[in-house]
Amino acid sequence: MKTMEAIQVFIANRQLRGAAVSTIKQYQQQLSRMLEFSDKLPTKPEQIEAVLSTIPGGQATKHCYFSTYRTFYNFLEKRCGVKNPMRCVDVPRVKVKILPTLEMSDIELLPIFIKNDRDRALISLLLDTGIRSGEAVSLRKEDIKENYIKVKGKVGERIIPISASVVKLLLELPSSDGYVFHGERGRLTRNGVYEVVRKYLTRIGITGEKLGGHRLRHTFGRQYLVLGGDLRSLQMIMGHTNIQTTAKYANLAIEDLIQKHHQFTPVQLMEVK
């Protein structure tokens, strides 16, 4: 089987299943690397490892390519009976990283600096629901219900619980086209969300990388678990197709581990009352 033919069959299937445009582009970009390597579809583990070894960047990038190739060959094995070399390819090892988030003290500082109604509503929404920036800018007034919102994410539409106070902030924003968030030239863009979030994070002293909406998404995920939420419900709220993605939020910061330890250590049963 030709590599190009296999890629075309796979991409057509993903499009039929409703994969997001960004996901399709990622598949095409990462599978094109395999096409550069061989016109004939690789079916040996050594060939796949040779392709992965040429991927520029660190282990995290290689792991991302590995995941795409595994999905690709699982599909070809089921659909076309192609031998699946990924069964014998080791997963690229990636060091566990704690996702950058805000501390509770950081969140408490934000209202002091936010005076704009739109910005307050936007940041409150991101912290309350963990939705992506793209989902926020696509939110319409008709998608806002009493206790939940409807968003169109990477894998389709989903329902997300929302606090009453945030619903109030959203509905009070003016809108002439049905969309909730606007900038100076029309609807707010994903880049516009980044600039809004970055502005306030900088004001409360947060520096470095990851200063956009995704940092607030990570903050929601981490705090949801710290405060007693479970992985399964968090997976549904955040729209992850794989619970392993959600499990990243279980890698708590040392302060969280200390808090959990002090709360649940069995030695407290031995303490004299």
Steps between C-alpha positions, in 0.01 A plus 500: 500500500626846411561743786304779329203269439497392864514860623214605272279213620576583863442876463169441319388279788596758764314772309192278476518444877496876553856559619585868554675688220802553725518126570484418129781745430710341774444153354595619152813678619625210711417228248673694224824424683439133432430578135836674471664187637342244266252484208406149613320479833746397776395175671807425712567641850853595395362721224268684738781547751717641221231755418450595866873540552507777236224705662645835613432615854494323832342181627159663538492571125601143418230372735241709315608349165498154657137547609396606150678205341341258746152634417585484129614137504222384732256633241685340206520165680127498563392644165757362254662208680836675499768357728525728803867575581405731790440198722878453519605866519585627846322815616743796511567575864390846611584657833194580708444874525271682739268716291541874567198628693394780731502462875192587705672818616550602136132449423404713799711788363336509157180694593713787631636567152203413277272802454364416154170305494598298192838402644348405835241282326761338274750413773222383734366274224841344430568437868150368569471257208849429368386551141749573223550852364351395166191369675463824695511728194242278325256518793161651417236641734264220399758246623474631856247322720420532870754245624706411193636614165526320168832522317627359172838343568753276327276193508161665462251669726504449876319636805701660780374599846538869585457710814201733527724801564685440172174458307397843626828658385465346154138597444563860603749555219357691200469308172359589159593179318425234761862438598608569856850643463605788276811708438544839337446358150232240553507157659786431738763266355708229665798733483284767664429260788872441539571873522224556756617216725868586462431861601347405834738214579789742449335749733481247783865409451479185285782482245655248264323277249136389478335832586186453291164332541651153520663589831155571641377170352784320679416690818139384485607137446747500786277680751203278408699196616660673798158603630360147473384451142554168321680423175197363313282808548799726425555309175141567395518869591828561317410296193793256503449188288768316700497502879880479495495861381287593799732307731772760440316723745554238771872590505452745783743767612691441824267733693204288394680180596580639843136600550374159390757323717407693812132431432523126438813364674409203724741612770241751616310202642783454749502856624386554855177701507 
